């Protein structure tokens, strides 16, 4: 009777720990065929220190284009110079701790805290003193986010479009496992000298209006596991320990009974 009692007790403990989890995103969203709401939280990413920027400039003057896009006009024409230009173009412009970049002819330019559109407007105004009708294109080269925890493919993801929301990020990480707490996702974000943490509930449609629904560069999402995952892990360890103990016990008994060669 004891083995049956213990088995029943373990089953009750397991069932008690495995509470029913809502696996549906935004399950409280109304079931209309079409639901239209105005987007109020689509904040544009802002340039931050240590960002790496790709900045290209187009003007009516070919020499100005070469100068602004490489910064090494004197070396153009030589093989070594061309290699140097290519290297600089690939590296981009790094925003230093003061929020500034060093740009050819113009010098130090503070861009941190600006959206890409605001930074573009600022660059155009500065370049208008050096070239006629400049066209500036700015991109964040190292825009990436990290998704870890109870997802199928934890990873750091590069975002070429510089715009991504929480659900898209989790989708790129292979979606959450059934053990992931959809109602309690942790977002970690660093802005300047501050670290922000926020809890997000993907079961609630209010997530769509959250100021943290759209991610910024270097954001980290952590999907916490529920108790069932912890119990599953502990059970696996207990089973492995039990099997090893059983093998050792049977080996010891067989040895003492002379069933194994001494």
CORCORSUL-V233251 format. One record per helix or strand of 3 or more residues. SS is the DSSP state (H for helix, E for strand). FROM is the first residue (numbers start at 0). LEN is the number of residues. If there is no record, write none. Layout:
BEGIN
ss->SS from->FROM len->LEN
ss->SS from->FROM len->LEN
END
This chain:
BEGIN
ss->H from->1 len->16
ss->E from->51 len->7
ss->H from->61 len->9
ss->H from->72 len->3
ss->H from->78 len->13
ss->E from->99 len->4
ss->E from->106 len->4
ss->H from->115 len->12
ss->E from->134 len->6
ss->E from->143 len->6
ss->E from->154 len->4
ss->H from->165 len->7
ss->E from->179 len->12
ss->E from->193 len->7
ss->H from->204 len->5
ss->E from->219 len->6
ss->H from->226 len->30
END
